[in-house]
């Protein structure tokens, strides 16, 4: 569990967000009530499913209780149909140890040969991504296209997180929602069966802070797309299109995201212009 102490308001916000994503008909409550003004479960319905009082749950969601016992958290995780990742994050928010603690994650390191390969890709932005899409390595052109990754704190240097929460990265894509949904599905497929704290941390934070992520993650769609074409926009260079593909590295838990532009294209001119500006900075 994280050593960071969470506030009761954080726990309440998470509970409210999760209950709003559940279709009441699928859990067998309120089926005869007819159409609802807002989606999701009502507070009294969550309390009913968790077998706790409505008043207790209301105070918990409103941040008027300091925390909840592990048994109550167990019941809420079941009532809200939380997966292993969301469940672990719930316990973190309540500052409690989860009896189903995930295994300790191993430190991800990039092989020197992989780093050399990335550095040698002169006309192609390239990123090495970890098993949870942490940005482990990049070349100069990737930093010019997206952002100065070296200036981003390590725990925040995650491609999925930056795609949703960092305007400097989110704003690079003309059709942001299309790519973001692909990344959520890819992340879902890559994380299937995992239960590490890093996964719980990312899913919990993104679910709490971004409605689109919360909605798409709850759909449980996996995506194995490994190539495509996307249009990007740069503040000074304007719009340009790049082909992208995902390749496996020698470490099978890591992938290489490479973006390319056809020879003689406007997009290749833009990449060379960005690289030239980065090299002279």
C-alpha positions, -999 to +999 in steps of 0.1 A: +000+000+000+012+035-007+026+055+022+008+086+011-022+093+034-054+099+015-082+122+026-118+110+033-129+132+004-107+112-020-124+080-009-159+096-012-152+109-047-140+074-058-170+057-044-194+081-061-176+077-094-177+040-093-214+037-084-223+061-113-208+036-137-230+006-127-262-002-145-288-008-117-306-034-138-275-056-141-272-059-103-309-065-097-319-034-078-344-007-086-356-026-117-392-014-114-384+022-108-385+032-145-361+057-162-336+075-140-325+111-141-289+102-135-270+070-144-257+044-119-267+032-085-283+053-058-266+056-024-292+035-007-288+008-034-250+006-028-257+003+010-283-024+004-258-044-017-230-040+008-254-047+037-245-015+056-268+014+066-276+041+041-266+067+066-232+051+071-226+049+034-238+085+028-214+098+055-186+077+039-192+091+004-195+127+017-161+125+034-177+128+069-160+095+081-123+092+085-122+057+070-139+023+069-130-011+082-115-038+060-148-058+062-168-028+050-143-021+022-146-058+012-184-054+010-182-022-010-157-037-035-181-065-041-212-043-043-195-020-068-181-049-089-145-036-085-118-055-103-085-063-085-070-030-096-100-008-084-103-028-052-067-023-043-070+014-050-101+016-028-081+002+001-053+027-006-078+056-004-091+043+029-055+040+043-060+003+049-040-028+041-057-051+016-056-087+026-053-095-011-021-075-015-006-075-050+029-088-055+058-063-053+065-050-088+100-054-102+119-024-114+118-021-152+151-014-169+159-009-206+187-030-221+216-009-234+211-024-269+175-013-269+185+022-258+211+024-286+185+013-311+161+040-300+189+067-301+199+056-336+164+061-351+170+096-365+139+103-385+115+083-363+101+093-329+105+062-306+094+053-271+101+022-250+070+014-230+069-008-199+041-034-192+019-006-178+029+019-206+054+037-184+078+056-207+111+040-200+132+054-228+128+078-257+149+095-284+153+132-290+127+133-318+100+117-295+106+145-270+103+171-297+070+156-309+054+151-275+071+167-245+104+168-226+100+134-208+131+141-188+113+169-170+084+147-160+086+130-126+092+093-130+059+082-114+040+105-138+060+095-169+033+071-181+021+074-217-016+066-208-016+090-179+000+117-199-024+111-228-054+118-205-040+143-179-012+163-196-025+190-220+009+191-237+005+155-248-032+153-251-033+183-274-008+167-298-035+145-314-061+159-337-084+129-332-075+124-295-105+103-284-099+077-311-063+071-300-072+073-263-098+045-266-072+024-284-047+030-256-073+021-229-081-011-247-044-019-252-038-012-215-067-034-205-053-063-227-017-059-214-028-057-178-052-087-179-046-109-149-021-085-132-026-072-097+004-050-090+002-017-071+013+002-102-017-009-121-041-001-092-025+033-088-029+042-125-064+029-129-075+045-097-061+080-105-074+080-140-108+068-130-110+095-104-097+124-125-111+117-160-146+108-170-137+094-204-112+070-190-136+059-163-163+052-189-140+034-213-123+013-186-157+002-173-166-011-208-139-038-204-129-037-241-095-052-249-076-039-280-047-056-296-042-031-324-004-027-331-003-003-360-021+026-376-019+062-388-026+093-367-027+130-374-008+152-349-005+189-345+025+209-333+022+245-320+047+258-346+048+232-373+010+226-376-007+193-386+011+163-399+004+125-401+026+097-388+023+059-391+028+041-358+035+005-349+042-014-317+071-038-317+084-062-290+118-057-276+143-083-263+125-079-229+091-093-238+074-072-211+085-041-229+074-027-263+088-002-287+064+025-301+079+038-334+064+065-356+074+070-392+067+093-422+069+083-459+100+095-478+095+129-494+064+136-474+054+168-457+053+149-424+089+139-428+098+176-434+080+184-402+099+157-382+133+170-395+123+206-387+114+195-351+146+176-348+167+205-360+150+228-335+156+203-307+192+199-316+199+236-316+181+242-283 
